[in-house]
Amino acid sequence: METPNSAVLPPEFDYRDFNTLREELERLPWWKRFLLHERGYVSIGYRQPKGFRAPMKFFILFCKKGDHYLLTYPHGHDGRIECAEHDFPRIHGATMN
């Protein structure tokens, strides 16, 4: 299993901030851009946002329903990569107001 190295983690990572997403998209090498286009998501490595107890593996995901990119991390026991705004209500039968 891959272990994160705290010396390599970028400081001040806010996965909800649009500027963080933009910076991560700009840093992607060409082959990860290709994977993002083909699969709809790609790993950007380990990050530790403020409030998280440990680094987690983060992904850039393209949400087809919302037609936008977002930064996300695996959800649930099965590690789903999903858009919380559009996939959570569908998968869990909940309504988010």
N, C-alpha and C positions, 0 to 999 in steps of 0.2 A: 504494500500500500504506500502511496505517495505521502510523504510527510512535509508539511509546510515549513519553510525556513523563515523565522521572524525577521531576519536581517534583510530579506528581499521584499517583504510586504510594503506596499506603498502606504505612506502616512495619510491620515484624514480621508479615509474612503467612505463616501456617502452614496450608497447604491441608489438612493431615491432622487439624487440631484441630476438634472439634465446635463450639466457641464461635465460631471464625472462620466456619464455615458458617452458623451461626445469625445472626451479624451481617450477612453478605452477603445472606441471605434477607430479613432485616428491611429492608435498604436498597433492595431491588428496587422499582422503580416498578410501578404496576398493569399497564402494558402488557407489561413483561418477565415478570411473574407469569403473565399470560395466555399468553405464548409458551412459558413453562416447562411450563404445564399442557397446551398443545396439542402441542408438539413433543417434550417430554421433556428438553430442555436449553435453556440460554440463556447467552449470553456476559456476563461481568461485567467485561470489559476486561483490561488488562495488569496483572500482578502479578509481583513478584520474590521468591520464597521464599528463605530462607537456603540457601546452597549452590548456587543457580542462577547461571549466569554472566551471564544477561541476562533482562530481563522476558519473560514469555510470556503469551499470551492464555489466560485461564482461563474455565471454564464451570461452571455448576451443572447437574448431571445427575440425573435421577430414574432409578434402577435398578429396573426392574420385577421382576427376579428376586429381589433382596434387599429390595424395598419400602422403599428409603431414598434420601435425597438425598446427594450428595457433590460436592466440588470436584475438578475434573480439568482437564487440559490436553490438547491434541491429541497423539496417539501415532502413531508410524510415519511413513513417507514420505507416506502419503495423509491424514494428519491425522485419524485416527479419534478420536471422542469416545466413550470407553468406560469402563465400570466395571472396574478392574483385577482385582477379586476375582471377578467373574462372567463377564466377556466375554473376558478374556485367555486362559483355558484353552480356551474354545470356539473362538476364532479361530485360535490358534496350536497347538492340539493338545497343549498342555503341561498338566501337573498341578501345582497349587500346594498344597503341604501346609502 
